[in-house]
Amino acid sequence: ASRPQESASEVEESQKRQPKLKDKQLQPSSDGVKRTKENLYSWGSKIHSAIERKKFYPSGTRAQGRVILNLIVHSDGRLVKTEIFKSSGTALLDNAALTAVKRANFPVAPEGLIEDKYRFQIPIKMSRN
């Protein structure tokens, strides 16, 4: 017994239901994703260290606190944008943290990070010690 032929629309419908195989080159390997995350984490740590080296405690206050900053850094190490995500509650501490960011020299992105810009959220602890 022969099978009845499927119409073109039935063939198209069955193809839509089947998962399509994608080109393997377009899908990042899990090793590649892990390496990218490691590179990003490492670069973020270096950016944080650069800010810490330029950090200072402002005169005129005895306050202490933590400022959380959002940064956008170009892959060439240039600061694109900075903003306060969460204030310490003291304007002098917030401004000191922003000044430290502006004074810092950031390293270039490690190989493997291919975007032009990356976003970081950096906590800065401000205290007299």
N, C-alpha and C positions, 0 to 999 in steps of 0.2 A: 504494500500500500504506500502510496506517495503522500508526502506532506503537502498541505495547501501552501501556496506561496503567500508571503506576507506582503502587504502593500508598502509603498515607500514611507507613508506616514507611520505605519506600525514599526518599521525598522528604525525610523528616527526616534520614536518614543522609547523603544527598548534601549537604544544607545544613550538616551538622556538618563535613563535609570541606572545604567552601569557606571561605576566610578571610573573617571578618566585617569589614565596614567600620565603623570607630568614628567617633563624632562628632568632627569636627575641633576643636571648641572644647575637648574634653577632653584632646586631645593637645597638650602644650606645643610651640611651634615651636622649631626649633634656635636661632633668634635669642633667644627667651625663655630657653632653658636657658643659653645663653652669657652673657646679661645677668645672670642669677641668679648664675652662677659668678663673674663679674666683681665683682658687688656683694658677694658673700660674701668673696672674696679681699680686696677693698678694706677691708671692715669688719674682717676679721681683722688686716690690717696696722695699722689704727688702734688696735685692742685691744692688739696687740703694742707699739706706740709708747707707749700709755698706761702699760703695765707698765714699759717701759724708763725712763720719766720718774720712776717711783717706786722704781726699783731702787737698792739701796745695797750696798756691800761690808761684810760683818759684821766687827767687830773680833774679835780672838782667833784668827785663822787667817791663814795665808798661802796656803791652798789656792786653786785655781781649777778651774773645771769648767763643765759644761753640765747644766742641769736641764730636762727636758721635762715640761711640765704639760698635763694635760687640763682644759679649762674648759668649762662649760656656761654660756652667757650668754643671758639673756632678751632679746627684741627691744627692750625698753625700756632696755637697757644695764645691767640689774642682774645681778650675778654670782649664779648659782644654785648652782654647785658647782665646786670645784677639787680636783684630786688630782695627785700626782706620778706621771707615767707612767714616767719613768726618772730615777733619782737621779743626782746629781753624784758621789755617794760620800762626801760630807761633809755632815753634818746641818746645820751652820751655814749653808752655802750653800743647801741645800734650803729651810730655814726662811726665809732672807732672800728667796728667790724667791717663796715663798707669801705673805710679808708684803707684798711689792711688789704682788702681784695684789690682795690685800685692800684696799690703799690706793688703787689706781688707780680713776679715774672713766672708765667705758667709754661711748662714744657709743651712741646709739640705732641700731638697724639701718637701713640705707638702704631707701628705698621699693623694693618688688619682692620683698623677703624677707618672706614671709607667715607663716612658722611662728612659734610662740611662743618657742621656744628653739633655740639652735644650739650645736653642739659644735666646739671648736677644740683643736688640739694646738700648743702654743706652746713653742719652745725659748728658754731664757734663759741667756745666757752670763754666767758670774760670774767676774770677774777684778779684780785691784787697780787696773788702769788705767782 
